[in-house]
Amino acid sequence: MRCRRCQRAISGIGKPAVAPVIPAAIAFAGCIGGLWSLTLGQDPSNALPHWSPVGGWGLGLGSLALASLLAWIGLVRRRCPECGSAQMLDAMEEESVIASELLAAEKAARAEAHAELAGTPREADRLVARDMELRATIEQELRVTLGNELKGESEKSRAQMQKEIRLQLEQEVRREVEQRVRAEHEQRSAEHERLLHDKMELGRTPLMELLKEKRQAVISHAVTQGLNPRAPLKPSGIEWLGDVPEHWQHASLTRIASRVVVGIAEAATHAYADVGVPILRSTNIRPGKIIGEILHVEQGFADDRGSKLIEAGDLVTVRTGNAGVTAVVPPDLDGCQCFTMLITTLNKGYLPEYYCYWMNSIPAQCYFSLEGWGTAQVNISVPILKELPVPMPPTPEQEAIVSYLDRETGEFDALAAEAQKAIDLLQERRTALISAAVTGQIDVRKLAAA
């Protein structure tokens, strides 16, 4: 609960809108007045012979009701302790204020992270100072220890020994500094990696997320409204689908599919083979493509489950986890099987590539999120997939949309790959530079002095 005037959060604090003494006084006065009225009604010599006991009861009960209402208002409504206002924000306004505060907190956290990362390059200065301090300490200890050995020696022997001491001093200092710096580097490596990861995330997330969102927006617009921006639109009748071109039709997926079934839903570890029939898993399915290592099962095991056979051009949809993510089976996997995923075979005249783009679009993913079941992970079933609303543009338009989206998504994927390559290269160079600086492979004293 927040004050409308100063937006201060009031959670169980603040002054009540109605002081408790007011309803208490009204209740007390009402009870006294009611009892007095009852007494007058029972006394024949009273000055108000027309006053009946009903009036007394009414006065008492009315006073109690008014006192209860004022007491409830005093408990529910609160006055702001800062400005004294009793007007509070409603639920939507309060959510807006909370969202603004969260956004401000996030910006502050990002600024703090940037400031922390900005201080990281000064690590070289700290290491140089530490190196000089260690050198001075070790040199002093060696001079005190070895200086006693010079007593009583001749000038020539003393000069030779001083030379040896100087060489030994350099070796000892170098070895001690390297050991201590290496130990400190290993101790702080985890912190460096965390800061590096945070910096890369701050730099990578906006770009990669922007490319991903732009890619999804292009796909969703093309599969729902076509490529002609001047085409007249009509309401689809489905809130999350919006408007579609007037000459398009739409129906459920079961109207344009000859088969919607679930794949193999039983243990198959005993039938694994190095060579045989490919069998797809949900980890192989990404939006519009099949990736990763593909397992194989024995031919006989696959033949016994011929109703689950997948042909080239069929759609394979993930049921659990990334529910709704769909890919088209390529020709080289013709005749394969799949584990507990949904298989869709479309009727002639409906391009699987177009409906693959549609099922991976934002509107279709919203449908799966709304209709799916499960708490930790969304799950979809054959009936849910069959009832998926689908647009039905003419076949030539389907072909044009697929060609357009193949070209556009290819460009987005190439940009994302180049950005990721640049980020990985910068990360590798930064790690190498830090390692070289803290292990003494590069001289940073001149840089620190500058």
Secondary structure, 3 states (H helix, E strand, C coil): CEECCCCCECCCCCEECCCCHHHHHHHHHHHHHHHHHHHHHHCCCCCCCCCCHHHHHHHHHHHHHHHHHHHHHHHHCEECCCCCCCCECCHHHHHHHHHHHHHHHHHHHHHHHHHHHHCHHHHHHHHHHHHHHHHHHHHHHHHHHHHHHHCCCCHHHHHHHHHHHHHHHHHHHHHHHHHHHHHHHHHHHHHHHHHHHHHHHHHHHHHHHHHHHHHHHHHHHHHHHCCCCCCCEEECCCCCCCEEECCCEEEEHHHHEEEEEECECCCCHHHEEEEEEEEECHHHEECCEECCCCEEECHHHHHCCHHHCECCCCEEECCECCCCCEEECCHHHCCEEEECCEEEEECCCCCHHHHHHHHCCHHHHHHHHHHCECCCCCECCHHHHHCCEEEECCHHHHHHHHHHHHHHHHHHHHHHHHHHHHHHHHHHHHHHHHHHHHCCCCCCHHHHHC
